[in-house]
Amino acid sequence: MPDDTDLATLSARALSNMEVVRPVLDKIADKWTILILTVLCPEPARFNEIKRRLNGVTHKALADALKRLERNGLVTRTVLPTAPIGVEYAITPLGHSLRQPFEALCAWALEHGGAISAASSAYDRARQD
C-alpha cells in the first residue's frame, strides 16, 4: 500500500488532471460497466448470455451499456451469420486493460461488503432516534 506521501501525490495528480480523469471515470464507473466487462473478460458472449449472467439488468439498460462500451472502444460487436442472426460481444485490448483494477474492486467489494452494510444500518438506526 502506498504511504501517505504517495497518496497525496496521487491525489494531487488526479485533481490537477480532473478535466481528463472525470470523463473517463464517467464512462467506466457506471452501474453495469464493471460487471459487463467482467462477464466478457474470459470469452465473448451473446446478448442473452450476458443478460442471464447479470441478474437484474434490464434489456434496455444492457443494450444501452453495450452501445456505450462499443462507442468507447471497450467492446466489439460482431454479427454472426446464423439463423436467426446473432450478435456476439467481446472485450477489446483496451477493455481488457481494466481487468486488474476491476478484479481488485470486486475483491474489495467481497471483503468489505459486510462492513459497508453494517455501517449503513448503524447510520440509519442513529438517524431514527
C-alpha positions as CSV (number, residue, x, y, z in Angstrom):
1,M,0.0,0.0,0.0
2,P,1.3,3.5,-0.9
3,D,2.4,5.6,2.1
4,D,0.7,9.0,2.8
5,T,3.2,10.9,0.7
6,D,2.4,8.7,-2.3
7,L,-1.3,9.0,-1.7
8,A,-1.0,12.8,-1.5
9,T,0.9,12.8,-4.8
10,L,-1.6,10.6,-6.5
11,S,-4.5,12.7,-5.2
12,A,-2.9,15.9,-6.4
13,R,-2.2,14.4,-9.8
14,A,-5.8,13.2,-10.2
15,L,-7.2,16.6,-9.1
16,S,-4.9,18.6,-11.3
17,N,-6.0,16.5,-14.3
18,M,-9.7,16.3,-13.5
19,E,-10.7,17.5,-16.9
20,V,-9.2,14.3,-18.3
21,V,-9.9,11.9,-15.4
22,R,-13.6,12.7,-14.8
23,P,-14.9,12.0,-18.3
24,V,-13.0,8.7,-18.4
25,L,-14.3,7.6,-14.9
26,D,-17.8,8.6,-16.1
27,K,-17.5,6.1,-18.9
28,I,-16.3,3.1,-16.8
29,A,-17.7,3.6,-13.4
30,D,-21.4,3.4,-14.0
31,K,-23.8,0.8,-12.6
32,W,-23.2,-2.1,-15.2
33,T,-19.9,-1.4,-17.0
34,I,-17.6,-3.3,-14.5
35,L,-19.9,-6.3,-14.4
36,I,-20.4,-6.4,-18.2
37,L,-16.6,-6.3,-18.8
38,T,-16.2,-8.9,-16.1
39,V,-18.6,-11.2,-17.9
40,L,-16.8,-10.6,-21.3
41,C,-13.2,-10.8,-20.0
42,P,-12.8,-14.7,-20.2
43,E,-14.6,-15.1,-23.5
44,P,-17.1,-13.4,-25.9
45,A,-20.8,-13.8,-25.3
46,R,-24.1,-13.2,-26.9
47,F,-26.5,-10.6,-25.6
48,N,-28.9,-13.0,-23.9
49,E,-26.0,-14.8,-22.2
50,I,-24.7,-11.6,-20.8
51,K,-28.2,-10.7,-19.6
52,R,-28.6,-14.1,-17.9
53,R,-25.3,-13.7,-16.1
54,L,-26.1,-10.2,-14.9
55,N,-29.2,-11.0,-12.8
56,G,-31.3,-7.8,-12.6
57,V,-30.1,-5.9,-15.7
58,T,-33.0,-4.8,-18.0
59,H,-32.9,-5.4,-21.7
60,K,-32.7,-1.6,-22.3
61,A,-30.0,-1.0,-19.7
62,L,-27.8,-3.7,-21.1
63,A,-28.3,-2.6,-24.7
64,D,-27.5,1.0,-23.8
65,A,-24.4,0.0,-21.8
66,L,-23.1,-2.3,-24.6
67,K,-23.6,0.6,-27.1
68,R,-21.6,2.9,-24.9
69,L,-18.9,0.3,-24.3
70,E,-18.6,-0.2,-28.1
71,R,-18.5,3.5,-28.7
72,N,-15.8,3.9,-26.2
73,G,-13.7,1.1,-27.6
74,L,-14.0,-1.3,-24.7
75,V,-16.1,-4.0,-26.5
76,T,-16.6,-5.1,-30.1
77,R,-19.9,-6.2,-31.6
78,T,-19.9,-8.9,-34.2
79,V,-22.9,-10.0,-36.2
80,L,-22.9,-13.8,-36.6
81,P,-24.0,-15.5,-39.8
82,T,-26.6,-17.7,-38.0
83,A,-30.3,-18.1,-38.4
84,P,-31.7,-16.1,-36.7
85,I,-28.9,-13.6,-36.9
86,G,-26.9,-13.5,-33.6
87,V,-24.7,-10.8,-32.2
88,E,-21.6,-11.5,-30.1
89,Y,-19.8,-9.1,-27.8
90,A,-16.1,-9.3,-27.0
91,I,-13.8,-7.3,-24.8
92,T,-11.1,-5.3,-26.7
93,P,-7.5,-4.9,-25.5
94,L,-8.4,-1.5,-24.1
95,G,-11.3,-3.1,-22.2
96,H,-9.1,-5.9,-21.1
97,S,-6.6,-3.4,-19.6
98,L,-9.3,-2.7,-17.0
99,R,-9.2,-6.3,-15.8
100,Q,-6.8,-5.9,-12.9
101,P,-8.4,-2.8,-11.4
102,F,-11.8,-4.3,-11.8
103,E,-10.8,-7.5,-10.2
104,A,-9.3,-5.5,-7.3
105,L,-12.6,-3.6,-6.9
106,C,-14.6,-6.8,-7.0
107,A,-12.3,-8.4,-4.4
108,W,-12.6,-5.3,-2.2
109,A,-16.4,-5.4,-2.5
110,L,-16.5,-9.1,-1.4
111,E,-14.1,-8.4,1.5
112,H,-15.8,-5.2,2.7
113,G,-19.4,-5.5,1.7
114,G,-20.5,-6.7,5.2
115,A,-18.7,-3.7,6.8
116,I,-20.5,-1.3,4.5
117,S,-23.9,-2.9,5.2
118,A,-23.2,-2.7,8.9
119,A,-22.1,0.9,8.7
120,S,-25.3,1.8,6.7
121,S,-27.5,0.1,9.2
122,A,-25.8,1.8,12.1
123,Y,-26.1,5.2,10.4
124,D,-29.8,4.6,9.7
125,R,-30.5,3.5,13.3
126,A,-28.8,6.6,14.6
127,R,-30.9,8.8,12.4
128,Q,-34.1,7.2,13.5
129,D,-33.6,8.2,17.2
